[in-house]
């Protein structure tokens, strides 16, 4: 599955670079690394299934934590990261969160708009803000963010909770802002539902996966899953 993700990401990297005529500028790694990495993960989800998709995310999440912990200088944000090692794993995961919140069709359309804008001469940050809004663009290009969303069986309903952090001054700082999550049903419908703020409860339903609606990486993807008999 890793080979599948790597090949798909490599093909997407070439497509992004050629389509946008990418140049070195602040934030270009989101289009050069983040979007292709998301494409690779999505290819694995569609071909190998949810467990493989979650396993790759868990591995990448561990690598982000390790890379940030080994930094010699502060990580200001994606737009200013240069060739930092954490960027290669973080940006695909953050892009997953964003795409899941808007849906595959809208996400792909926004990427196409960014590619067209950059090719026409717009700075990447401006093209991204035009396509997705200034707030989301700031989150995608800003400091690393992490989340820990979980679902577990309550007495009658499913209990959903979550926490979120942002990387500042060499460490993880808790964020107090309300957390919303995307409930993605694990069937062929592609149906998504926004839930929140958490903590909250929902009725047991068809199998689903929860993803933080804010661009971030999930610390423990395995407990984001409901399969009808309990969270895995």
N, C-alpha and C positions, 0 to 999 in steps of 0.2 A: 504493500500500500504506500510506503514511503517513496518507492520508485515511481509509482503512478503520480503521486503529488509532485515530485520533483520534475518529471517530464512535462506535466501540464503547466506547472509554474514557469518552466523555461520557455515554453512556446508562448505563454501569455506575456512574459517579459519582452520577448522580441516584438510581439504585436503592439504592446504599449509604447516601447521605445520608437518603433518605426511610425506608428500612427500619430504620436504626439510630437515627433521630432524632438525627443527629450534633450534638454540641456541641463547642465549642472546648476542647480539653484535650490534655495531653501524649500524643503518639502518634496522635492522630486522623487525621493526614495519611497514616498507613499505610493506613487504610480509605478515606480520601477520595481519595488519589492513587495509592498503591501497588497496591492491588487492582484498581482500574479500569485502570491502566496495564498490569498483567499481562493483564487481559481483552482489551485492545486488541492486545497482542502475540500472544496465543493465537489470536485471530480471524485475524490475518495468517498465522500458521503453518498454520492449517487451510484457509484460502482461497487463499493465495498461495504456500505452500510453505516449506520449510526455509530456502532461500537468502534469501528476503525476511525471514523471522523473524530470521535471524542478522545480516542487514544492518542492521535496525532496532536490534538490540542493540548492534552495533558503533558505530553513530552515537551512541546514548545513552551508551555507555561513554565515548566521547571527550568528550561534553558533561559527564559527571560529573567527569572528571579536570580539565577546564578550569575548571569552577565551583569545585571544591575548591581549585584552585591560586590562584584569584582572591579567596579569602576574606580578609576583614579581621579576623575573629575566629575562634577555634577552633571546629571542628565537633564538638560533644560527642556527639551521637547523634541518631537520628531523632526520639525522643520530645521532644527539646529544640531541634529545628531551627527551629521557627517557620515562616516563609515563605521559608526559604533556597532559592536557585535549584537547588542540587544535589539537593535532596529530590525534585524533580519527575521527575528522570531516574533517580535511584538506587533509590528504593523499588520501582518496577515491576520493575527488574532483580533486586533481592534477593528479591522475591516469586516471580519465575520460578524461581530456584534452590530455594526452599523447596517450591513446588508440584511441581516435577519430582522432588524427592526422595521425596514422599509419594504422588504420583499425582493426576490431575485430580479424581477422585471424592472422595478424602479431603480434598484442598485446598479444594474447593468446600464440602464439609460443614463444615469448620472455619471458613471465612469466614461461613457461615450461622449457626454457633453464636456467633461474635463479634458479628455484627449483632444477634442476639436478646439476647445478654447486655448489650450497650450500650443497647439500647432499654429493657431492664428496669431500667436505672439503674446497672449496673456500670461502673467506670472501664474505659476501653479496654484498658489494660495488664493489668488483672485478667481481663477477658473473654478476651483473647488467650492469657494464660498458662493459663487453664482449658481452652481449646480445643486448644492445641498443645504445652503444657508450658512451664515457666518458662525452660528453657534456650533453646529456639527463639524464644520471645517476646523474650527479652533480646537475641538476635542480630538479630531483625527490627527492634527499636526502639532498638538500640544504635548505636555508632559505625559509620561506613561501613567496609565490608570489600571487598577486591578479590581476585581470583584469576587465575591464569594456568595453565589446564589444557591439556594437549596430548596428541595421539596421533600416533605415527609408526611407520612400518614398521621393525621390527628384522630381524635375520638370519632368524628363523623366525616369531616372533610379533609382535604389536603392543606397542609400549612406551608406557606411559601415565605421565605425570609431572605434577606440579603444584606451584605455590607459592601462598602466601596472605599478604595484608597487611591491617593494620587502620590506620585513620587516627587518629593521636594527635599532639597538640601541633603541629599544622600540617604533618604529613608522614606518609608511609607507613612503618609499622613492620612488619618481617617477623614472621609468627606461626610458632612452632615446633610447634604441635599437629599431630597426624596428620591427613592430608587423605584424605577419602573422596569419591568422585565417583559421580554417577548416570549409568549407561549407558542412554540412551533409544534404542530401536531405531526407525529411521525408516521404519516401515511403519504399517499401520492397526491393528496389534495393541495399541499403547499399552504394550507390555511395557517394564519398567524393571528394572535390576539394579544393586545397590550394589557398588561396587568399591573396594578399598583395604585398608590405606592405600597410597598411592602414594609412590614409584614402584613399579610392578608391570608385569606383562605379561599379555596375554590372547591367545587364539587368534583369528586373523582370522575374522570372522563376518559376518553380514548388516550392511548399512550402519547406523551409529549415530552419535549425538551425545553428547558428555560434558558434564556440568554439575556444578560444584562442589556437593556436598551441603549445604554451609553457605550460608545466605543471604548473597549477595555479588554483585558485578558482575564479569563476565568481561572481562579486558583485551583479549584477542584471540580472539573467538569462532570465527574461520575455521579455526583449527588444532585445534578440538575435534571435528572431523568425520572419520569414516571411511566411505568409500564403496566399499570393496572393492578399490581399486587403489592406495590411498595416501591420506594425510590431505590435505584441501584448505585 
